[in-house]
Amino acid sequence: MNENNRVALVTGSSSGIGAVLTEALLSAGWTVVGIARRTIRFDHPDYEHVMLDLSDLASLKTIGESRLAPILSNSQWTRVALINNAAVPGAYKTVAESDPQQLAQVFAVNTIAPVYLMGLALRSVAPEIWLRIVNISSGAAGMGIAGLGDYGSSKAALRVAGLSLAAELDAIKGSAGDERKTAILSYEPGVVDTPMQTAARSADPETFPSSGFFQELSKKGALQPPEAVIGDIIEFLNANSKESFVERRFGVL
Ligand SMILES: NC(=O)c1ccc[n+]([C@@H]2O[C@H](COP(=O)([O-])OP(=O)(O)OC[C@H]3O[C@@H](n4cnc5c(N)ncnc54)[C@H](OP(=O)(O)O)[C@@H]3O)[C@@H](O)[C@H]2O)c1
């Protein structure tokens, strides 16, 4: 590790929004620890890669406690960020076709791992250090989209876990000795041109009722490049806001 004083843990640093965000943070002088299954490495001295399948919950806990917690608790940081960005899109099937093991896989990556990482960050980062947590959400978390029941409900659960953490922080605010500088952003990036959108467009229309909707989004040029949607996230990471929970959607003030 280097002499920087800001560190960001970015899950899903190997692709799409996570990769572009990682590059931007490195350029801005942050140290970045990235998590993904792929062995991708950024050609930057301040990047450390953790190869991990977030659905492997036993390994997540082992690596979390043995490798991530010591990084997060390092006294060199004045600001620590956790960006829960990694996600899987789900099976692109109707609720009627749900498979319990597929559901468990989606919830492990999209809900359980990020909730665990929020807790790990809270336990590891000293109260006087700025801790910024970003949970990447989705429009599908707030409305029913046919064929996205697994994905949408996993994102809705993550949003509510962030709200619950904020309520827990608010409950101890003002109590003796509590100086915690933690804030959580639930962020909807809109429709972004990444492999996740390609997968939605390519899903089998026989089993995925919304495939035409995603094809149409692409045809009418509604997709944003990932570079366009990371500004709100970076702004939040650098801010000293003390409001425990904020929610934003790309393009909406
Ligand atoms: N694209 C959109 O239109 C859109 C819209 C709303 C919300 N979002 C959200 O934005 C975030 C980023 O998505 P994206 O569009 O950038 O998708 P993406 O390009 O498919 O990237 C997904 C990332 O998650 C990682 N990941 C997936 N499963 C993993 C696992 N089991 N263990 C570790 N890492 C895993 C992938 O890395 P590996 O494959 O290397 O493991 C990859 O880096 C997600 O939370 C997504 O739900 C996207």
The ligand as a Tripos MOL2 file, in Angstrom:
@<TRIPOS>MOLECULE
LIG
   48    52     1     0     0
SMALL
NO_CHARGES

@<TRIPOS>ATOM
      1 N1        -26.1080   -1.7200  -16.7790 N.am      1 LIG1
      2 C1        -27.2600   -1.2110  -16.3690 C.2       1 LIG1
      3 O1        -28.0980   -0.7560  -17.1760 O.2       1 LIG1
      4 C2        -27.5860   -1.1630  -14.9100 C.ar      1 LIG1
      5 C3        -28.7990   -0.5750  -14.5370 C.ar      1 LIG1
      6 C4        -29.1180   -0.5060  -13.1840 C.ar      1 LIG1
      7 C5        -28.2390   -1.0160  -12.2550 C.ar      1 LIG1
      8 N2        -27.0660   -1.5810  -12.6650 N.ar      1 LIG1
      9 C6        -26.1790   -2.0940  -11.6290 C.3       1 LIG1
     10 O2        -24.8830   -1.5620  -11.8440 O.3       1 LIG1
     11 C7        -23.9140   -2.4480  -11.2640 C.3       1 LIG1
     12 C8        -22.8100   -2.7330  -12.2590 C.3       1 LIG1
     13 O3        -23.3740   -3.4340  -13.3430 O.3       1 LIG1
     14 P1        -22.7780   -3.3760  -14.8170 P.3       1 LIG1
     15 O4        -23.8940   -2.9750  -15.6800 O.co2     1 LIG1
     16 O5        -21.5020   -2.6110  -14.8220 O.co2     1 LIG1
     17 O6        -22.5700   -4.9390  -15.0530 O.3       1 LIG1
     18 P2        -21.3420   -5.8150  -15.5890 P.3       1 LIG1
     19 O7        -20.5730   -5.0820  -16.6330 O.co2     1 LIG1
     20 O8        -21.9710   -7.1120  -15.9220 O.co2     1 LIG1
     21 O9        -20.4100   -5.9770  -14.3150 O.3       1 LIG1
     22 C9        -20.7760   -6.7840  -13.2210 C.3       1 LIG1
     23 C10       -19.5790   -6.8960  -12.2990 C.3       1 LIG1
     24 O10       -19.9590   -7.7030  -11.1900 O.3       1 LIG1
     25 C11       -18.9680   -8.6900  -10.9830 C.3       1 LIG1
     26 N3        -19.5520   -9.9170  -10.4570 N.ar      1 LIG1
     27 C12       -20.6480  -10.5700  -10.9140 C.ar      1 LIG1
     28 N4        -20.8260  -11.7140  -10.2240 N.ar      1 LIG1
     29 C13       -19.8210  -11.7720   -9.3160 C.ar      1 LIG1
     30 C14       -19.4480  -12.7160   -8.3300 C.ar      1 LIG1
     31 N5        -20.1490  -13.8460   -8.1370 N.pl3     1 LIG1
     32 N6        -18.3560  -12.4740   -7.5730 N.ar      1 LIG1
     33 C15       -17.6210  -11.3430   -7.7730 C.ar      1 LIG1
     34 N7        -17.9240  -10.4060   -8.6910 N.ar      1 LIG1
     35 C16       -19.0130  -10.6270   -9.4570 C.ar      1 LIG1
     36 C17       -18.3750   -8.9530  -12.3730 C.3       1 LIG1
     37 O11       -17.0420   -9.4440  -12.2460 O.3       1 LIG1
     38 P3        -16.5980  -10.9400  -12.6370 P.3       1 LIG1
     39 O12       -17.4810  -11.3890  -13.7500 O.co2     1 LIG1
     40 O13       -15.1550  -10.7850  -13.0210 O.co2     1 LIG1
     41 O14       -16.7770  -11.7170  -11.3860 O.co2     1 LIG1
     42 C18       -18.3770   -7.5460  -12.9680 C.3       1 LIG1
     43 O15       -17.1930   -6.8810  -12.6300 O.3       1 LIG1
     44 C19       -24.6970   -3.6790  -10.8220 C.3       1 LIG1
     45 O16       -24.9830   -3.5890   -9.4430 O.3       1 LIG1
     46 C20       -25.9800   -3.5880  -11.6270 C.3       1 LIG1
     47 O17       -27.0300   -4.2710  -11.0030 O.3       1 LIG1
     48 C21       -26.7320   -1.6720  -13.9610 C.ar      1 LIG1
@<TRIPOS>BOND
     1     1     2 1
     2     2     3 2
     3     2     4 1
     4     4     5 ar
     5     4    48 ar
     6     5     6 ar
     7     6     7 ar
     8     7     8 ar
     9     8     9 1
    10     8    48 ar
    11     9    10 1
    12     9    46 1
    13    10    11 1
    14    11    12 1
    15    11    44 1
    16    12    13 1
    17    13    14 1
    18    14    15 2
    19    14    16 1
    20    14    17 1
    21    17    18 1
    22    18    19 2
    23    18    20 1
    24    18    21 1
    25    21    22 1
    26    22    23 1
    27    23    24 1
    28    23    42 1
    29    24    25 1
    30    25    26 1
    31    25    36 1
    32    26    27 ar
    33    26    35 ar
    34    27    28 ar
    35    28    29 ar
    36    29    30 ar
    37    29    35 ar
    38    30    31 1
    39    30    32 ar
    40    32    33 ar
    41    33    34 ar
    42    34    35 ar
    43    36    37 1
    44    36    42 1
    45    37    38 1
    46    38    39 2
    47    38    40 1
    48    38    41 1
    49    42    43 1
    50    44    45 1
    51    44    46 1
    52    46    47 1
@<TRIPOS>SUBSTRUCTURE
     1 LIG1         1 GROUP 0 **** ****
